[in-house]
Amino acid sequence: MKITKIKILKNKVNISFDNANKLSIDKEVFTNFYLYEGKELSKEEYKSILELNDTNKLLQYALKLRSKAIYSEYKLREKLYSKEASKRNVDKVIKILKGYDLIDDKAYASDLVEYYNSLNYGVNKIKTKLGDKGIFKETIDKMKFPISIEKKKANNLLPKLEKKYDKYNASSKKSHIYNAYLLEGYSIDLASEMISKIKSPNQKDELDKLKSDYLKTKTRLERKYKGKELKQKILSSLLIKGYKMNDILKVL
């Protein structure tokens, strides 16, 4: 293939060949090759130009993404493959970005852990979040999650959870808080430890909640049940809510 014409534009260089083919490449790619009108290109040279041009376009796309957000290697590879790029070109771009520290999963994961710790997430939830961000399991497994920090976060979370579930009776409140700790990523052992720290409720407050729940339950069930069956249904409902039998019988 012989080059018949070279036209240099602002960001592109258009090249025409004697076989009527035309090629548009980035200026950065053009400067990497000694190209001039009348030059004969072998198939290998032509292929090299195309490959470098594809890699350069992919790199520019990756740099644009990276300028707007931080990506893990996995997530960035996903973005690049969405452009129908070859593995060879994706590997090249990833290598270049790593060379400039624009991809660093270890540092990115550490920053994420610090952020999630500030939100009082437990270790299990943090690991799930890291996986969602595309951090490789090998990287996550090497990270340290000191139990002292886990306990500190759990203690920070307790007053908020107690306030959130304060309307419930003692048993139901503990159950909700326990489940909340598990949902926030804490271990069963630590969730149980935190539940043991909850103070026993004031007896009068507990009875007031029981009376309130009794009236709500009675209003709801008496539309369908009457007499002895109604009392049995109310009793069962209040027991499920965690109230003590003796207290329920007093209210009944």
C-alpha positions in Angstrom: 0.0 0.0 0.0 1.4 3.4 -1.1 0.5 6.6 0.7 -0.8 9.1 -1.9 -1.9 11.9 0.4 -1.5 13.0 4.0 -3.8 15.7 5.4 -3.1 17.0 8.9 -6.1 18.4 10.8 -6.5 19.8 14.3 -6.6 16.5 16.2 -6.5 13.9 13.4 -4.4 12.9 10.4 -6.1 11.6 7.3 -4.1 9.3 5.1 -5.1 8.1 1.6 -3.7 5.1 -0.3 -3.3 4.2 -3.9 -5.8 1.3 -3.5 -8.6 3.9 -2.6 -8.4 3.0 1.1 -8.4 5.9 3.7 -7.2 5.9 7.2 -7.9 8.5 10.0 -5.5 8.3 13.0 -4.8 10.5 16.0 -1.9 12.9 15.8 -0.1 11.1 18.7 -0.2 7.9 16.6 1.1 9.7 13.5 4.1 11.0 15.3 5.1 7.5 16.2 5.6 6.4 12.6 7.8 7.8 9.8 5.0 8.4 7.3 5.1 10.5 4.1 3.5 10.7 0.8 4.8 8.0 -1.6 5.9 5.7 1.2 5.1 2.0 0.7 3.5 0.3 3.8 3.7 -3.4 4.4 0.7 -5.2 5.9 2.5 -5.5 9.2 3.2 -1.7 9.3 -0.4 -0.9 8.5 -1.6 -3.4 11.1 0.7 -1.8 13.7 -0.7 1.7 12.9 -4.3 0.5 13.3 -3.5 -1.3 16.6 -1.7 1.7 18.1 -4.5 4.0 17.0 -7.1 1.7 18.7 -5.0 1.5 21.9 -4.6 5.3 21.9 -8.4 5.9 21.5 -9.0 3.4 24.3 -6.4 5.2 26.5 -8.1 8.5 26.0 -11.4 7.0 26.9 -9.9 5.5 30.1 -8.3 8.8 31.0 -11.6 10.6 30.6 -13.3 8.1 32.9 -10.5 8.3 35.4 -10.7 12.1 35.5 -14.3 11.9 36.7 -14.1 9.0 39.2 -11.9 6.4 40.8 -12.2 2.9 39.4 -10.9 -0.5 40.4 -9.1 -2.5 37.8 -12.0 -4.8 37.3 -14.6 -2.1 36.9 -12.3 -0.1 34.5 -11.8 -3.3 32.4 -15.6 -3.7 32.2 -15.9 -0.1 30.8 -13.1 -0.8 28.3 -14.5 -4.1 27.1 -17.9 -2.3 26.6 -16.1 -0.5 23.7 -15.5 -3.9 22.1 -11.8 -3.6 22.7 -9.5 -6.6 22.5 -7.9 -8.1 25.6 -4.5 -7.2 24.2 -5.4 -3.5 24.0 -7.2 -3.5 27.3 -4.1 -5.0 29.0 -1.9 -2.3 27.4 -4.1 0.5 28.7 -4.4 -1.0 32.2 -0.6 -1.3 32.3 -0.1 2.3 31.2 -2.6 3.5 33.9 -0.9 1.4 36.6 2.4 2.9 35.6 1.1 6.4 36.4 -0.7 5.2 39.6 -4.1 5.9 38.1 -5.1 2.4 39.1 -4.2 1.2 42.6 -6.7 -1.3 44.0 -4.9 -1.5 47.3 -5.0 2.3 47.9 -8.5 2.5 46.6 -9.7 -0.3 48.9 -8.0 1.4 51.9 -9.8 4.7 51.2 -13.1 2.9 50.9 -12.6 1.0 54.2 -11.8 4.3 55.9 -15.0 5.8 54.5 -17.2 2.8 55.4 -15.7 2.7 58.9 -16.9 6.3 59.3 -20.4 5.1 58.5 -20.1 2.4 61.2 -20.4 -0.4 58.8 -19.4 -3.9 60.1 -16.6 -5.9 58.4 -19.0 -8.2 56.5 -20.9 -5.3 54.9 -17.6 -3.6 54.1 -16.2 -6.6 52.3 -19.5 -6.9 50.3 -19.2 -3.2 49.4 -15.6 -3.6 48.3 -16.6 -6.6 46.1 -19.4 -4.4 44.6 -16.7 -1.8 43.7 -14.8 -4.4 41.8 -12.0 -5.0 44.3 -10.5 -8.4 43.8 -11.1 -11.0 46.5 -7.3 -11.5 46.8 -6.9 -7.8 47.7 -9.8 -7.9 50.2 -8.5 -11.1 51.9 -5.1 -9.3 52.6 -6.7 -6.4 54.3 -6.9 -6.2 58.1 -10.0 -5.4 60.1 -9.0 -5.0 63.8 -11.6 -6.2 66.3 -10.9 -3.1 68.4 -12.2 -0.9 65.5 -15.2 -3.2 65.0 -16.2 -2.9 68.7 -15.7 0.9 68.6 -18.1 1.2 65.6 -20.6 -1.1 67.2 -20.6 1.0 70.4 -21.1 4.1 68.3 -24.0 2.6 66.6 -25.9 1.4 69.7 -27.4 4.7 70.9 -28.8 5.3 67.4 -30.3 1.9 67.2 -31.8 2.2 70.7 -33.4 5.5 69.8 -34.7 4.1 66.5 -36.4 1.1 68.1 -37.4 2.7 71.4 -41.1 2.4 70.6 -40.9 -1.4 70.8 -41.1 -3.4 74.0 -37.9 -4.7 75.5 -37.8 -8.1 73.8 -38.9 -6.8 70.4 -36.4 -3.9 70.7 -33.5 -6.3 71.4 -34.5 -8.5 68.5 -34.7 -5.5 66.1 -31.3 -4.2 67.2 -29.7 -7.6 66.9 -31.0 -8.0 63.4 -29.9 -4.4 62.6 -26.3 -5.2 63.6 -26.3 -8.3 61.4 -27.6 -6.2 58.5 -24.9 -3.6 59.1 -22.3 -6.4 58.7 -21.4 -7.3 62.3 -20.7 -10.8 63.5 -23.2 -12.8 65.5 -20.9 -12.7 68.5 -20.5 -8.9 68.4 -24.2 -8.4 67.9 -24.9 -10.6 70.9 -22.4 -8.7 72.9 -24.0 -5.3 72.1 -27.5 -6.6 73.0 -26.2 -7.6 76.4 -25.3 -3.9 77.0 -28.9 -2.7 76.6 -30.3 -1.7 80.0 -33.5 -3.3 81.4 -36.6 -1.1 80.6 -38.6 0.8 83.2 -41.4 -1.4 84.3 -44.0 1.3 84.0 -42.9 2.2 80.4 -43.0 -1.5 79.5 -46.6 -1.8 80.8 -47.6 1.4 79.0 -46.3 -0.1 75.7 -48.1 -3.3 76.5 -51.4 -1.5 77.1 -51.0 0.5 73.8 -50.2 -2.7 71.8 -53.1 -4.4 73.5 -55.6 -1.8 72.4 -54.2 -1.7 68.8 -54.3 -5.5 68.6 -57.8 -5.8 70.1 -59.2 -3.1 67.7 -57.6 -5.0 64.8 -58.8 -8.5 65.8 -62.3 -7.8 67.2 -63.5 -7.2 63.6 -63.0 -10.9 62.9 -63.1 -12.7 66.3 -65.3 -12.6 69.4 -65.2 -13.8 73.0 -62.8 -16.5 74.1 -61.3 -16.8 70.6 -60.6 -13.1 70.5 -58.8 -13.2 73.8 -56.7 -16.2 72.6 -55.7 -14.4 69.4 -54.8 -11.2 71.4 -52.7 -13.3 73.8 -50.9 -15.1 71.0 -50.2 -11.8 69.2 -48.8 -10.1 72.3 -46.6 -13.1 73.1 -45.1 -13.0 69.6 -44.3 -9.3 70.3 -42.2 -10.5 73.2 -44.4 -9.5 76.2 -44.4 -11.6 79.3 -47.4 -13.9 80.0 -48.0 -12.5 83.5 -48.1 -8.9 82.3 -50.4 -9.8 79.4 -52.8 -11.5 81.7 -52.9 -8.5 84.0 -53.9 -6.3 81.0 -56.4 -8.8 79.7 
